[in-house]
Amino acid sequence: MNKHTLAVTVENKPGVLTRVTTLFRRRGYNIDSLTVGTTENPGISRMTIVVEGDDKVIEQVTKQLYKLVDVCKVVDITRENSVDRELAMIKVKADNNVRAEIVQLVDIFRARIVDIGRNSLIVEATGDRRKIDALEDSLRPFGIIELVRTGKIAMLRGIK
Amino acid sequence: MKGAEILLHCLQKEGVDVIFGYPGGQALPIYDALYDSPIQHILVRHEQGAVHAADGYARASGKTGVCLATSGPGATNLVTGIATAYMDSIPMVVLTGQVGSLLIGKDAFQEADITGITLPITKHNYLLERTEDISRIIKEAFVIARTNRPGPVVVDLPKDLMEKTIDFKDDTEEVHIRGYRVMKGVNSGQIIAAAEMINQSERPVIYAGGGVVASGAAPEMKEFAEKMKIPVTTTLMGMGAFPGTNYLALGMLGMHGTRSANYAIGECDVLIALGVRFDDRVTAKIQHFAPKASVIHIDIDAAEIGKNMDVDVPIVSDVKEALRLLIPRLQAREEYSEWHQTISRWKEEYPLNYGSSSEGRIMPQYVVEKIYEVTQGDAIITTEVGQNQMWAAQYYKFKQPRTFLTSGGLGTMGYGFPAAIGAKIACPEMRVIDIAGDGSIQMNIQELGTAMQYKLPVVICILNNHFLGMVRQWQGLFYNRRYSHTDMTHQPDFVKLAEAYGAVGIRVTKSEDVEEALKKAFQIDDRPVIIDFWVEREANVYPMVPPGGSLQNMLGGEE
């Protein structure tokens, strides 16, 4: 199954997220990740939805999204020249024996340590999905206590 | 002005002259304002009656139907009717009372999240947040309900916002909805491609649905079909879009379609699909639907194109607009080809037919034929759902669009009678007949009270087989005649029931009395009539495509 990234511009109104997720549930589309946030225009929010499906499914998803009155624009930016990022926070076990090793790893990934506890660290990282996946894999042997990822946001390069 | 007064003012501006409704606590301010309003209010006996009546009104008139209910149970009783209208793309604005805005979310008395509940069965919905927004929201609701692919819009109205008085200046002009554009224009390249394909076709068929009725494209479609001599088959929702008596008419297609229609789909080389959605009851096994054809699909809803069927020439457009551009590009055909001969042969070999009753009972199909004979097609027919619906579609020849009102997509039992009430109010000069079953009629029989109150001479023809006939038919054919819970022998005396309401009840048990009973019923002009036709108990709807089968393999009806 291909993963597609859709940039969806919606009205910044209560209930819009429900409308979008209800549509996905009702039509049986799989959401891989969904992020939503404000934009330069306070009346407009932007959703980045990663959805699984072949071209036919994505075409239907796009058309069905357009039928929602609160959806203004849907762009499939999977194949476009785009930048995508995700943010993750990972709380990892870290006693004195391994702390230095973890710090080194974090440096390699150009991530940051944002909290230090007696036996744990919180690592913050941004990057594309593969980088976050790789960091997660590298930290797993130390023992991940808690992990949270924002899901992907994406933007086209240049002016279009 | 009070919120409720602003609401009614805005409805009037939208041309609303009738509201079907039922009052309740949270709708009190609206009902108080209605007391002084020129808008007619039809008091139903159950909210489901209101929503189906508004739907019937909309289908018969082409206008947007409006209904009103209170919060909580009033609103949830509308749900089936909203879903019915949504599936059949019927323009409707549904107004619901709601608890005061400060109580929302507190599980107040008679609170239900109706905007949440109706999210997947409305084209759009609104929860009013400020009295100042009423005029904009009502304007938007009507634009959304009636334009593009029509559908129901729910507007939920908290009580305090209806009570609140504000300085109201009526200055809402054209609304601008950022995420909604009214469709205009057609891709001319696609029209050219379609015209070429049709000009070169040898065995074309038109497959026409509810979209033709919705867009008012019946005259254009007739012109198109006659210019090119293309046979036309209609879906259940498209009945009336093409005159059933026309020599090019094939009748309905699909599960209970005519053999000639279904065979034509199987053999055609170009399929022209107008305002349809390739529903499973039409296509049967989609892989075997129109297997030899190139497909031209014209529909206003882009999401319908390619949803169920891959098409060769997709045209996202209002059907009427597209046909207007298409017709001048077509080279008229004079001669009848081999294709027409083949179709005539099918029509002769496989006409719709039915046997006779072994017990000397009336055959239900005969009743429908007689209704057609007596009315000559000059009537609005509504139906309930099941065998009655299919026999109505098969044996009545519809002349005009908007004369056949039936729950096509959702298949809602109990639809026909309240829809007939709405249709009678929309078209008082038309004869309105509900072709019903003994099961379905009991689902909204309480609306006899409404029809009495407003002196509506709607004629209910119950094809009474003392069974839930369609389910029994399936049990007979596919479940070894195990008639599990489909026997409806325990039923009221429909004649006495009609009389209890002050209506007229007639029972008919012999074929020779059918016509006379109909004529008698049609003379009554001030109250509803129930005719209780006791019909053959185990008559089946034929021909039939068994579930999972293809249109070319039909059961029954070939004598």
Interface residues (C-beta under 8 A of the other chain):
Chain A: V10 E11 G15 T18 R19 T22 L23 R26 K56 E59 Q60 K63 Q64 Y66 K67 L68 V69 D70 V71 C72
Chain B: T115 G116 L119 P120 K123 H124 L127 I144 I177 R178 G179 Y180 D301 A302 A303 G306 K307
